[in-house]
């Protein structure tokens, strides 16, 4: 087995976790390949691009937190193999284990004691008249929000070509079930189990309190556009990155991506237990 490792060089604790993970994997005879910036973090010259992992390794491990995992989705590209996360961040909904569980993690990998949770990805296409369309991939969400003016924006949303609503709000979030625990949750959206075949449309601070989050089929296509030339450019983001200034006349088209993301889960992992732990649910 070959394992590719991506570590966040800016996250405190990444290097010790990398050293421990590599030692634990190699003790089982597992070969390790390091992504370029990860190799630099370890002081080594022979890293490979994350985009090469698909042909070089059997699974990938991401050291950091949820933000690092989201960035890895972009770095890995067409990677249809298991991806695990080692948690050295703050919340860790997407990670598989903590730093202090690395030895047990390596044991499980070597013995094949893991499953994968298949996660839907969003494909967002930005259309601007006279220019070639640009495509983006998101695991959590895509967001179209107010830009530099700080004013409410006017957004038109269509679902499968049919008008859904004209929103006056700070913006709009289109989220996957995975993303339901992220920005959408902060904006008042519901929690969705990962295997549910749905998308979320969640307004951000809408002018009217009657404008609530909506759950739609993940077979839908959502089209977003600006309806107010005076509000200035809006900010389009993909998993909190890839910021693009969207102008009046532009369109954002969002649908389910052709490929999926395969999160590695150790035996005994439960989404509902994760909710209780991460959100501090106490019950009666």
C-alpha positions in Angstrom: 0.0 0.0 0.0 1.1 3.6 -0.7 -0.2 6.5 1.2 0.1 10.2 0.1 0.2 12.8 2.8 -0.8 16.5 2.6 -0.1 18.6 5.7 -1.0 22.2 6.4 2.4 24.0 6.8 0.7 26.9 8.6 -1.1 24.8 11.2 0.5 24.4 14.6 1.1 20.8 15.2 1.2 19.6 11.6 4.9 18.7 11.6 4.8 16.6 14.8 1.7 14.8 13.4 3.4 14.3 10.1 6.5 12.7 11.8 4.4 10.5 14.0 2.1 9.4 11.1 4.9 8.6 8.8 6.7 6.5 11.5 3.5 4.6 12.3 2.7 3.8 8.7 6.2 2.8 7.7 6.3 0.5 10.8 3.6 -1.5 9.0 5.5 -1.5 5.7 3.3 1.1 4.1 5.1 3.4 1.7 4.6 7.1 2.1 4.7 9.9 -0.5 4.6 13.5 0.5 2.9 16.4 -1.4 5.3 19.1 -2.4 4.7 21.7 0.4 4.5 18.8 2.9 7.9 17.6 1.8 9.2 21.1 2.2 7.7 21.2 5.7 9.7 18.0 6.5 12.8 19.5 5.0 12.8 17.1 2.0 13.2 17.8 -1.7 11.3 15.0 -3.3 7.6 15.9 -2.9 5.1 15.3 -5.6 2.1 17.4 -6.7 -1.2 16.4 -5.0 -2.7 16.2 -8.4 -0.4 13.2 -9.0 -1.8 11.2 -6.0 -4.5 9.6 -8.2 -1.8 7.5 -10.0 0.8 7.3 -7.2 -1.0 6.3 -4.0 -3.9 4.1 -2.8 -5.2 6.6 -0.3 -4.5 10.1 0.9 -4.2 11.5 4.4 -4.7 15.2 5.2 -3.2 16.7 8.3 -4.8 19.9 9.6 -8.5 20.6 10.1 -11.7 20.9 8.1 -10.2 23.9 6.2 -7.2 21.9 5.2 -9.5 19.1 4.0 -11.5 21.5 1.9 -8.3 22.9 0.3 -7.2 19.3 -0.4 -10.4 18.7 -2.4 -9.0 21.3 -4.9 -5.4 20.1 -4.7 -6.3 16.4 -5.3 -8.4 17.0 -8.3 -9.8 13.8 -9.9 -9.1 11.6 -6.9 -11.7 8.8 -6.4 -9.9 7.0 -3.6 -10.3 7.2 0.2 -9.2 10.5 1.9 -8.5 10.5 5.7 -8.0 13.5 7.9 -5.8 13.8 11.0 -7.3 16.5 13.3 -5.0 19.2 14.5 -7.6 21.9 14.0 -10.5 23.3 16.1 -13.7 21.4 15.0 -12.9 18.5 12.7 -16.2 17.3 11.2 -14.3 16.0 8.2 -11.3 14.4 9.9 -10.9 10.7 10.8 -9.0 10.9 14.0 -6.9 13.1 16.4 -3.1 13.3 16.6 -3.1 11.2 19.7 -4.9 8.4 17.8 -2.3 8.1 15.0 -1.0 4.7 16.0 -4.5 3.2 16.1 -5.2 4.9 12.8 -2.1 3.3 11.2 -3.1 -0.1 12.6 -6.6 0.2 11.1 -5.2 1.3 7.7 -2.8 -1.6 7.6 -5.5 -4.1 8.5 -8.1 -2.5 6.2 -10.4 -1.8 9.1 -12.1 1.3 7.6 -15.0 2.3 5.4 -15.6 5.3 3.2 -18.4 7.8 3.3 -19.2 9.0 -0.2 -19.8 12.7 -0.3 -21.5 14.8 -3.0 -19.5 17.5 -4.6 -20.9 20.7 -6.2 -19.9 21.9 -9.6 -20.3 25.7 -10.0 -20.0 27.3 -13.4 -19.4 31.1 -13.6 -20.7 32.6 -16.9 -19.8 36.1 -18.0 -20.9 37.4 -21.4 -18.1 37.3 -23.9 -15.8 35.2 -21.8 -15.2 31.5 -21.4 -17.1 29.8 -18.6 -15.0 28.8 -15.5 -15.8 25.7 -13.4 -15.2 25.2 -9.7 -15.7 22.2 -7.4 -16.9 22.4 -3.8 -17.3 19.9 -1.0 -19.2 22.2 1.5 -20.8 25.1 -0.3 -20.7 27.9 -2.8 -21.7 31.4 -1.7 -22.7 34.5 -3.6 -22.6 37.4 -1.2 -22.3 41.2 -0.9 -19.0 42.6 -1.9 -17.1 45.7 -0.8 -20.1 48.1 -0.4 -21.6 46.4 2.6 -25.1 46.9 1.2 -27.7 44.2 0.8 -27.7 42.6 -2.6 -30.6 41.6 -4.9 -30.3 38.0 -6.0 -32.4 36.0 -8.3 -32.5 32.2 -7.8 -33.9 29.7 -10.3 -34.2 26.0 -9.8 -34.3 23.9 -13.0 -35.1 27.1 -14.9 -38.1 28.0 -12.7 -38.0 31.2 -10.6 -37.5 30.3 -6.9 -37.2 33.8 -5.4 -35.8 37.3 -5.7 -33.7 37.6 -2.5 -32.8 40.8 -0.7 -30.0 39.6 1.7 -26.4 39.6 2.5 -26.1 36.7 0.1 -27.1 33.1 -0.6 -25.4 29.7 0.2 -25.8 26.6 -1.8 -24.6 23.7 0.4 -24.2 19.9 0.2 -25.2 17.7 3.2 -21.5 17.8 4.2 -21.7 21.6 4.1 -24.8 21.7 6.3 -22.5 21.7 9.4 -20.6 24.7 8.1 -21.5 28.2 6.9 -25.1 27.2 6.2 -25.6 26.1 9.8 -24.3 29.5 11.0 -26.9 31.2 8.7 -29.7 29.2 10.2 -29.9 26.2 7.9 -30.8 22.7 9.0 -28.4 19.8 9.7 -28.5 17.1 7.0 -27.2 13.6 7.2 -24.3 13.0 4.7 -26.0 10.3 2.7 -29.1 12.4 1.9 -29.5 13.2 -1.8 -30.2 16.9 -1.3 -28.9 20.4 -1.6 -29.5 23.4 0.7 -30.3 26.9 -0.4 -29.8 29.2 2.7 -30.1 33.0 2.6 -27.6 35.0 4.6 -29.3 37.6 6.8 -32.4 38.1 4.5 -34.3 41.4 4.6 -37.5 39.4 5.1 -37.6 36.8 7.9 -40.1 34.8 5.8 -37.2 33.8 3.5 -36.0 30.5 5.0 -33.5 27.8 4.1 -34.9 25.4 1.5 -34.0 21.7 0.8 -34.1 20.5 -2.8 -33.1 17.4 -4.7 -29.4 17.1 -5.6 -30.5 16.4 -9.1 -31.5 20.0 -9.4 -29.6 22.8 -11.2 -29.6 26.2 -9.3 -28.9 29.4 -11.2 -27.9 32.6 -9.4 -27.7 36.1 -10.8 -27.6 39.7 -9.7 -30.8 41.7 -10.1 -29.4 45.2 -9.1 -26.7 46.9 -11.1 -26.4 49.6 -8.4 -25.3 47.2 -5.6 -21.8 46.7 -7.2 -19.9 43.5 -7.7 -20.8 40.5 -5.4 -18.3 38.0 -4.1 -18.5 34.4 -5.2 -16.6 31.9 -3.1 -16.2 28.1 -3.3 -15.6 26.4 0.1 -14.4 29.8 1.4 -11.7 30.1 -1.3 -11.5 30.9 -5.1 -13.0 34.3 -4.6 -14.4 35.9 -7.8 -16.1 39.3 -8.2 -19.5 38.7 -9.9 -20.9 41.6 -11.8 -24.4 42.4 -13.0 -25.1 40.2 -16.1 -23.1 37.3 -14.8 -24.6 33.9 -13.9 -23.6 31.2 -11.5 -24.9 27.7 -12.3 -24.7 25.1 -9.6 -25.3 21.3 -10.0 -24.1 18.0 -8.6 -20.6 17.2 -9.8 -19.9 14.0 -11.8 -17.4 12.8 -9.3 -17.6 12.3 -5.6 -15.3 12.7 -2.5 -14.6 9.6 -0.5 -14.0 10.3 3.2 -12.3 7.5 5.1 -14.0 6.5 8.3 -12.6 4.2 11.0 -14.7 1.4 12.4 -17.3 2.7 14.8 -17.6 6.2 13.4 -21.1 7.7 13.7 -22.4 11.0 12.2 -24.8 11.3 15.0 -22.2 10.8 17.7 -20.0 13.4 15.9 -22.9 15.8 16.1 -23.3 15.2 19.8 -19.5 15.7 20.4 -18.8 18.6 18.1 -21.9 20.6 18.9 -21.8 19.8 22.6 -25.3 18.3 22.7 -26.0 17.4 26.3 -29.6 16.1 26.3 -31.6 15.8 29.5 
